[in-house]
Amino acid sequence: MLNRLLFQRIDNSPLLIFRIFFGILISLECFGALITGWVKKNLVEPQFTFPFIDFEWLQNLPGPGMYLYFAVMGTLGITIALGYKYRFSIIVFTLLWTAVYLMQKTAYNNHYYLLILIALFMCFFPAHKNYAIDARNSAAPNQNSMYGYVKWIIVLQLLIVYVYASVAKLYGDWLDFGMIKILMRPKAHYFLIGEILQQPWVHKIIGSAGILFDLLIIPALLWKPSRKIAFFLSIFFHLFNSIVFQIGIFPYLSLAFSVFFFETETIRKIFFKNKIPFFSKKISQPSYKQVFLVGFGIYFTIQLLLPLRHHAIEDDVLWTEEGHRMSWRMMLRSRNGRGQFKIVNHTIGKQIFVRPNDYLNRGQKRKVLSYPDFAWQFANYMKKEFSKKGERVSVYLIESTISINGRPYVPFIDPKVDLANTPWNPYRHHEWILPSQLSNRP
């Protein structure tokens, strides 16, 4: 069964059209980041960009460097869509996108992480073997088939994303629709739908639909009798998310994935009417089969376990944020923090108080006062700034309080711990995060 699913050759029309959609969408994402000011706000103006911990060596380029960086990625999206120098284009894009993802956490988004994974797949998929400039320039005949594993890698990755997203919503603040109320509150000014989105009955529909859609959409797309209904529901769901939450290309990328769920012949007839059909039930054994199966197993084992790591870390992930990222925990919390940093300068025997807004933009300040790793990084940033002057300091976050999902503000970070001289361990709970007080419901 597994042999047939992975190594039977099938028509490659879904992969070819997905390459075109994918290239166009990532090009729009990158050029859109330039036009909307996202690059300026998150990578050009900040003094410090909060890279992922252990990736501090990835720093934003000076001057107009980041504008050029995104322009290059946008151009690579076009060459990917055209299938021009495809391998080079997709590999370089994957490296550049991964680097910029690790370069800053302030605008972290699960969708950016998913884009890394999909781009990584596309580096290995033969997406340029037909209906591509590379194919036209090649002496080899155009290919009209691919191994079945191309489809099933995409399907399995999406199944993991959606199921984990659904299960993560099965907690109090989502199930009582309080989180939906928080998410909809900033949308009150929207034309026509703003007031409707504030209604409790709408919150119940959105909350329930969010759980059910994420849990069932992949099986519904795979099952032929429900496929068309699931597809039209998917269109409505993702367009709703695009309009209400304005989350970039992700809703449209999600719709583009649909080509892998329909019969390959259907996709060929819609998008490539002149393409030679491919019909074969032959199962071939590629020379790299064993290497592929080992890599396939390792990769998806990691994908299954990584979102569960927070269960091995003390306290509630909603409180500590430890194990939250790369776990498909989407739209589950709203965090607001208060506090200030106390710097004890041991060299000159003086202490000063620093307000984050003296160094950070609004989005960064919000993260620093409500996310432990941001607070730790800012403390170490302060330590480095003073060390440039030959001064040794300790940094404390005092008067630290936090409100999660509208709850009252409660103490969050231990004010007695010197964050600048405390190690960070990504696999363990940090005791300077005070015990959870999530029992106080809003």
N, C-alpha and C positions, 0 to 999 in steps of 0.2 A: 504493500500500500504506500509506504513512505517512498519507496523507490520510484513508483509510478508518479506520485505527486511532484517529486523533486526533479526527476531526470527524464521524464517524457517531454519531448519537444512539442511546443505549441506555437501558434501564430504570435508574432512579436508586435502586432499592431498596438496593443495597450502600452507597451513600453515606449514605442516610437512617439505616440501622441503625448504620453506623459512627459517625455523629455522636452517636447515643445512647450507644453503648459508650464512645466517646472522652470525652464529657462526664462520664460516671459515673466512669471511671478517673482522669481528672485531678482530679476532686473528691476521690476516695479518696486520691490521692497527696498532695494539699495538706492535707486534714484529718488524714491519717495522719502527716504530718510534724509536725503540732502535737501529736498525741496521743502519739507515740513519743518526743518530746523532740528530734527532729532539728533543728527550728528553734532551740530553746534552745541546743543544743550547738554548732551551726555558725554561727548568725547573731546570737544575743543575748549569750551569755556571752563570746565572744572579744573581746580588745581590738582586734585587727586581723584582718580576714577574708580577706586575700590575694585581692583582686579580680584578674581578668585584667589583665595589663600593658596600660597605656593606658586602662584603665577604672577607675582609682582614684577617680574622681569618683562612682562608684556605691558608696555606703556604706549599711550597714544602718541602718534607722530606729531612733531612740532609744526607750527605755522599752518599752511594749507594742506598738510600731509594727510589728515583724515578725510578731507573732502576728496582728494585724489584717490585715496584708498577705496572709498565707497563708489567712486566713479569707475574705477577699475573693476570692482565686483559687479556693478551694474552692466558693464560692457561684457564681462564674462558670461553673464546671464543670457545676453543676446547670442553670443557665439555658441553657447550650449544649446539654445533653442534651434539654431541653424545647423547644429551638428558640425561645426567648423573647428578643427583642432580640438575635437571633443575631449579626449583623455586629458590633454594638457589643461583645457579650460575648466573641467569639473574638478580636477585635483587641486589646481591653484585656488579655485573658488572655495573648496572645502577647507583648505588650510587657512585662507584669509578670513572666512566666516567663523571658523572655530577660534581663531586668534582674537577677533573682535568680541566674540561671545565671552571669552575668558578675561578680556581686558577690562570689563566693567560689569558690575552686578546691580547697579542702581535701577536700571530698566530691565532687570531679569524677567524673562518670559519663558514658560515651558515650550512655547512654539519655536523659539530660537534654538532650543536644545533639540527638538524634533527635526528641525531643518538640518542640523549637523548630521544626525543619523541618516536621514534620507539622502543627503548629498554624499555621505560616505558610501552608501549602497550604490549610488549612481556612478561612483568611480569604478566599480567593478562590473556593472551591467553593460551589455553590448547594445547601448541605446543609439549608436551612431552607424549601425550596419545597413540602414535603409532610410530613405527620405531624409538624407543628411548630405551636406556638402562633402564630408569625408568619404561617404559612400560613392558619390559621383566621381571623386578624384582618385578612387582606388581602382587598381587593376582587377581586384578580386570581385566576383559577382555579388550583388546585393543579397543579404540574407533576409528571409521572410519568416524565420522561426527563432525561438529562444527556449532555454530550459524552463520547465515549470517552476523551479525554485525562485525565479525572479518574481513571479506573482505571489508565491506563498511567503516569501520573506517580507514583502510589503504588508500582506494581509495579517501575518502574525504580529508584526510590529504595531500595526494599528489596533489590533485586538488588545494587546497589552496596554496601550495608551488609554483606550476608551474604558476598558474594564476597571483599571486602577482608578481612573477619574471618577467612575460611577461609585465604586466602593468607598472612596475617600469622602464622598458626600454623605455617607450614612453616619452622620454625627449630629448632635443636638442642635447646633446653630443653623444647620441646613434643613433638618427635618422639621423644625418649628417655623421655618421660612424667614427667620430673623435675618439671616445672611442675605437672602434675596432682597429684603427691604433695604439693607445697607447698600447693596449693589445698585439698586434702582434709584435711590435718593438723588444722586448727582444727575440723573437723566430727566428730572422734572421739567426742565426747560425745553425739552425736545418738541419740535413742531408736531402737532396732532397726537402723538403717542405719549408725550411726557406725563400727562395726568393719568392716563390709563395705566402706565407702568407703576404708579404709586398705589394702586388698588390691591388690598389683601387677597382678593380672589385671583388676581393676575399673578401674585407672588406664589400662590399655591400651584398654579398651573406651571409656571416656570420652574419652580423647585422640583416638582414631581417629574416633569418632562425631562429635566436635566439628568436625573438619575436613570430613568427608563431609556432615554435615547442613548446615553453613553453605554449602558449595559447591553442593549439589544441591537444596536445599529449594524455592527459587523456581522453577527449571525443572520440578521434579516437581509442584508445585502448578498450574503452567500447563498441563501435559500432562494431558489428560482421563483416559487410562487409569491414570495413577499418582496422580491427585489425591486420592482418598479415603484411600489408604494413606499418602500424604504428610501429609494432614491429621491422621490419628490418630497418626502418628509425631511430628508437630509438637506435638500435645497432650501426649504423654508427655515430649518434650524440654523444653518450656517449663514444665510442672509440676515436673519434676525440678529445673530451674534455680530455680524459685520456692521450692521446699522446701529445697534444699541451700544456695543462695547468698543467698536472701532479698533479692532485688534490686527490690523494690517492684512497680510496676504493669507493668514491661516485658514479662514473660512473657505477661501477659493482653492487653496492647496488641498483641503479636505475633500472638496468636491472633485478635484482633479484625480484623487485616488480612486474615485468610483470606476474609472476605466478598467481597473484590475478585477472588478467584480462581475462585469458583464461578459457574455461569451465573446471570445476573441474574434469570431466571424462577424458579430454584430458591430464591434468597434471598427473592424476593417471596412465594412460597408458604409459606415457613417463618415469616417475620416479619410480613408484611403481606397476609394472605389476602384482605382486602376492598379492597385497592388495585387500581386499574384497570391491567391489563397494558399494556405498551408493546411493540409490534413494528413495527420499521421498518428498512429498509436504506438509507434516504435519507441522503446525505451533504450536510450544509449547510455553508455558509461563513460563520462569524461575522465581524462587522465588524472585530474585533480580531485576525484570524488572523495577519497579518504580525508584529504586536507580540508576540503569543503565541509564535510560532515563534522569534523572536529571543531573547526571554526564556527560553524553554525550552532553547534551545541554549546560551546563556551559563551558565544555572544548572547544567545537567548537565555542562558542560565543567569548571566549578569543582569540582563534586562528584567528578568522575573524577580531577582533577589534585591536589586538596588532600591526599588521603591518600598521595600519592606524593612530597610535597615533601621528606620526610626523605632521599630518595635524592640530592637536590641539596645536602645539608648534610654537611659533613665528619664522619667517624666514625660509629659505630653508634648508631642511635636508642635501642636498648635501654640503652646506656650514658649517652648525653647527654640523652635525653628531648626533644631538639630535633625538632619535627615529629611528636610523638606524638599530641597531642590532636586531636580531630576527624578521626581517621584510621581509626576502627573497629578499633583495636588493643586488643582486649578480653581481660582475664585472662591477660596474657602475661608479667607480671613481678612480682616481690616485691622491694622495695627497703628496705634498712635502713641508716641512716647514723649516724656518730658525729662528734663535734667540738664546738668551742666558738668563740664569736665574740670576737675581740680588738678593742677600741675604743681607738684612739689619739686622745686629746683634745688637739688642737694649741693650743687656747685657753689651757688651764691647764697644759699640758705634762705630762700624766699618761695612763697607759694602764690600762684595766680589762678584766676578762674577764667575758663575759656568757654564761650558760647559757640556751638558748632556753626551757626549762621555767619560767623566771622570768616570762616574758611570754606563753607560748603554752600551749594545751591539748595533750593527748597526741598527737592526730592531727596538729595543726599542727607540733609539734616533729619528728615523724617525717618530715614532708614537707620541712621546712626543712633537715634534715641529709642528705637523700638526693635532692632535686630541685633542680637549679641555679637555676631561676627563682624558687623559693621562697626560697633562700638569698640571691639578689640582692635580692628584695623586702624581706626582713627586714633586710638591711643598710641599705637605703634608709629603712626605717621607723625604725631606730635613729638614722640621720643626722637625720631630721626631728625626732625627739624631743629630740635634743641642740640642734638649731638653734632650737627654741622658747626655749631658755635663752641663746641668743646664742653658742653654742659650736660650733666647727668640728671635725669629727671624720673619721677614716678608719676603715673597718670591714673586718676580715679574718676569714675563716673558717679557723681553724687546726686542726691535727690531724684534718683531714677525711678520713675513710675511709668506704667503702661496701661493702655486700655485696648482690649482685644474684642472685636465685634460689638462695640458699643457698651461694654461693661465699664463699671467705675474704675478710675485709675488706682492701681495698686503697686507696691514696691516690686522692682524687677531685677536690677543689678546690685550686687553687694557693694556698698560704697567703700568698704574697707580693703577691697582687693585692688592691687596695682596692676591694671590691665596691660600696661606697657612692658611689664616684666613677668608676665604669666604666659606660659606656652599654650599654643592652640593644638588641640588634638581632634581631628575630624571624625574619629571613630568612638569617642567617649563623651559622656555628659560633662559639662563644665560646672563645677560646684558654685562658681560665683554668679550663676544664674539662680536667683532665689526660687524656692519651691513654688510650683504652680498654684495659682489662685483662681482657676477657671470655674470653680463651683459657683462663684457669684454671677448668676445669669443677669443680663440686662433687663 
